[in-house]
């Protein structure tokens, strides 16, 4: 059986808003910033918006002294080499965001809907993009996979390492953004999330790792 802490915030643990106070001393009894949220789809949209507003611009390359601006959206998956091959009319299918607003609803009771993330279309220029490398490191470090005229070379160890490194960096960045967004959400609607902890707490626990 999973420990209770994976499904709820314990009163004496650090508050998930990031204040470093105990939960019972911080957001446990704090009122929501807005109180008209009756359906979980609105909470999910607020969550998606929180993820967007908490996107940060940083360079994850260890040699910061080499960094050169700007920090601009970079693709986790190559646009020219891969995304263009699976796109249709310059769009690809991805999990829903607050822009696509594609959610599946299942009624739990008279007052609340449980929604799950579904699929929607997004432009190839926006798909899989994150601001986690400066222009210099994005161009120089990943040149062997971005500019190789042969494309993907199966047995090229340098390419294989760079693909793995880029995937790890992007997932690490997404965890940073997710944790910031979840903390922001706990600050804004603590009572809704205390009432329906299954919405956010499991995700929060995952990003804590």
C-alpha positions as CSV (number, residue, x, y, z in Angstrom):
1,X,0.0,0.0,0.0
2,X,1.3,3.5,-0.9
3,X,2.1,5.7,2.1
4,X,-0.5,8.4,2.9
5,X,2.0,11.1,2.2
6,X,1.9,10.4,-1.5
7,X,-1.8,11.4,-1.6
8,X,-2.0,14.3,0.9
9,X,0.1,17.1,2.4
10,X,1.0,16.3,6.0
11,X,0.4,19.2,8.5
12,X,3.9,19.3,9.8
13,X,5.8,19.0,6.6
14,X,7.2,22.1,4.8
15,X,4.4,23.9,3.0
16,X,4.2,23.0,-0.7
17,X,4.0,26.7,-1.6
18,X,7.8,26.9,-0.9
19,X,7.6,29.3,2.0
20,X,9.7,27.0,4.2
21,X,7.1,27.2,7.0
22,X,5.2,24.2,8.1
23,X,2.0,23.5,6.1
24,X,-0.2,23.9,9.2
25,X,1.4,27.4,9.8
26,X,1.1,28.5,6.2
27,X,-1.4,27.5,3.6
28,X,-3.4,24.9,5.5
29,X,-6.1,27.4,6.5
30,X,-5.4,30.1,3.9
31,X,-8.4,31.1,1.8
32,X,-8.3,30.5,-2.0
33,X,-7.6,33.5,-4.2
34,X,-10.8,32.8,-6.1
35,X,-13.7,30.8,-4.8
36,X,-15.9,30.2,-7.8
37,X,-14.1,27.2,-9.1
38,X,-16.8,24.5,-9.2
39,X,-15.3,22.2,-11.8
40,X,-11.9,20.5,-12.0
41,X,-11.6,21.6,-15.6
42,X,-11.1,25.1,-14.4
43,X,-8.5,24.0,-12.0
44,X,-6.7,22.1,-14.7
45,X,-6.7,25.1,-16.9
46,X,-5.3,27.2,-14.1
47,X,-2.7,24.5,-13.7
48,X,-1.8,24.7,-17.3
49,X,-1.6,28.5,-17.1
50,X,0.6,28.2,-14.1
51,X,3.0,26.0,-16.0
52,X,3.3,28.6,-18.7
53,X,3.7,31.5,-16.4
54,X,6.4,29.7,-14.5
55,X,8.5,28.9,-17.5
56,X,12.0,30.2,-16.8
57,X,14.8,31.2,-19.1
58,X,18.1,29.5,-18.1
59,X,21.0,27.7,-19.5
60,X,21.6,24.2,-18.0
61,X,25.1,23.8,-19.5
62,X,27.6,23.5,-16.7
63,X,30.0,26.1,-18.1
64,X,28.1,29.3,-17.4
65,X,31.1,31.5,-18.3
66,X,30.6,30.5,-22.0
67,X,26.9,31.5,-22.1
68,X,25.9,34.0,-24.7
69,X,22.4,35.4,-25.1
70,X,19.7,35.1,-26.1
71,X,18.0,32.2,-24.4
72,X,15.3,31.3,-26.9
73,X,12.9,28.3,-27.3
74,X,14.9,25.2,-28.5
75,X,13.4,21.9,-29.7
76,X,13.8,18.8,-27.7
77,X,13.1,16.9,-30.9
78,X,14.6,18.3,-34.1
79,X,12.1,20.3,-36.2
80,X,13.7,19.7,-39.6
81,X,14.8,16.2,-39.0
82,X,12.0,14.6,-37.1
83,X,9.0,16.8,-36.4
84,X,8.6,17.8,-40.0
85,X,8.3,14.2,-40.9
86,X,5.4,13.5,-38.5
87,X,3.6,16.8,-38.9
88,X,0.5,17.6,-40.9
89,X,-0.1,21.1,-42.2
90,X,2.7,22.2,-39.9
91,X,1.0,20.8,-36.8
92,X,1.7,17.7,-34.6
93,X,-0.4,16.0,-32.0
94,X,0.5,16.6,-28.4
95,X,-1.0,16.4,-24.9
96,X,-3.5,19.2,-24.2
97,X,-2.4,22.6,-22.8
98,X,-4.5,25.6,-21.8
99,X,-4.2,26.7,-25.4
100,X,-5.8,23.5,-26.9
101,X,-8.2,23.1,-24.1
102,X,-8.8,19.5,-25.0
103,X,-9.8,17.7,-21.8
104,X,-11.9,14.6,-21.2
105,X,-14.5,14.8,-18.4
106,X,-16.0,12.2,-16.1
107,X,-18.6,13.3,-13.5
108,X,-17.7,12.4,-9.9
109,X,-20.7,13.9,-8.2
110,X,-23.2,16.8,-8.7
111,X,-20.6,19.5,-8.1
112,X,-17.4,18.3,-9.6
113,X,-15.9,16.9,-12.8
114,X,-12.7,14.9,-13.0
115,X,-10.8,15.7,-16.2
116,X,-8.0,13.9,-17.8
117,X,-5.5,15.2,-20.2
118,X,-6.2,14.4,-23.8
119,X,-4.6,15.2,-27.2
120,X,-4.6,18.4,-29.3
121,X,-2.8,20.0,-32.2
122,X,0.1,22.4,-31.8
123,X,2.3,24.1,-34.3
124,X,5.7,22.5,-35.1
125,X,7.5,25.7,-34.1
126,X,6.0,25.4,-30.6
127,X,6.1,21.6,-30.1
128,X,8.7,20.3,-27.6
129,X,10.3,23.7,-27.1
130,X,11.8,24.9,-23.9
131,X,14.1,27.8,-22.9
132,X,16.8,25.8,-21.1
133,X,19.9,26.6,-23.2
134,X,21.5,29.8,-24.3
135,X,21.9,30.4,-28.0
136,X,25.6,29.6,-27.9
137,X,25.4,26.3,-26.2
138,X,22.3,25.2,-28.1
139,X,24.1,25.8,-31.3
140,X,27.6,24.6,-30.5
141,X,26.9,21.6,-28.2
142,X,24.2,20.0,-30.4
143,X,25.8,20.8,-33.8
144,X,26.7,17.2,-34.4
145,X,23.0,16.3,-34.4
146,X,21.5,19.5,-35.7
147,X,23.8,20.1,-38.6
148,X,24.9,16.6,-39.6
149,X,24.1,16.3,-43.4
150,X,23.7,12.5,-42.8
151,X,21.1,13.1,-40.2
152,X,20.8,10.4,-37.5
153,X,23.7,8.0,-37.6
154,X,22.8,4.8,-35.7
155,X,26.2,3.9,-34.4
156,X,27.6,7.4,-33.8
157,X,28.3,7.4,-30.1
158,X,28.6,11.2,-29.9
159,X,25.2,11.6,-31.5
160,X,23.7,9.0,-29.1
161,X,25.2,10.8,-26.1
162,X,23.9,14.2,-27.2
163,X,20.4,12.9,-27.8
164,X,20.4,11.3,-24.3
165,X,21.9,14.5,-22.8
166,X,19.4,16.7,-24.4
167,X,16.5,14.5,-23.4
168,X,17.8,14.5,-19.8
169,X,18.3,18.3,-19.7
170,X,14.8,18.9,-21.1
171,X,13.1,16.6,-18.6
172,X,15.1,18.2,-15.7
173,X,14.0,21.6,-16.9
174,X,10.4,20.5,-17.1
175,X,10.6,19.3,-13.5
176,X,11.9,22.7,-12.4
177,X,9.0,24.4,-14.1
178,X,6.5,21.9,-12.8
179,X,7.6,22.4,-9.2
180,X,7.4,26.2,-9.5
181,X,4.0,25.9,-11.1
182,X,2.7,23.5,-8.4
183,X,3.9,25.8,-5.7
184,X,2.2,28.7,-7.3
185,X,-1.0,26.7,-7.5
186,X,-0.8,25.8,-3.8
187,X,-0.5,29.5,-3.0
188,X,-3.5,30.4,-5.0
189,X,-6.1,27.7,-4.3
190,X,-4.9,25.8,-1.2
191,X,-8.4,24.8,0.0
192,X,-9.5,23.4,-3.4
193,X,-6.3,21.3,-3.5
194,X,-6.8,20.2,0.1
195,X,-10.3,19.0,-0.8
196,X,-9.2,17.3,-4.0
197,X,-5.5,16.3,-3.2
198,X,-5.5,13.6,-5.9
199,X,-5.3,16.4,-8.5
200,X,-1.9,17.7,-7.6
201,X,-0.2,16.0,-4.7
202,X,1.0,12.9,-6.6
203,X,2.5,15.2,-9.2
204,X,4.1,17.4,-6.5
205,X,5.6,14.3,-4.8
206,X,7.1,13.2,-8.1
207,X,8.7,16.6,-8.8
208,X,10.2,16.6,-5.3
209,X,12.4,13.6,-6.1
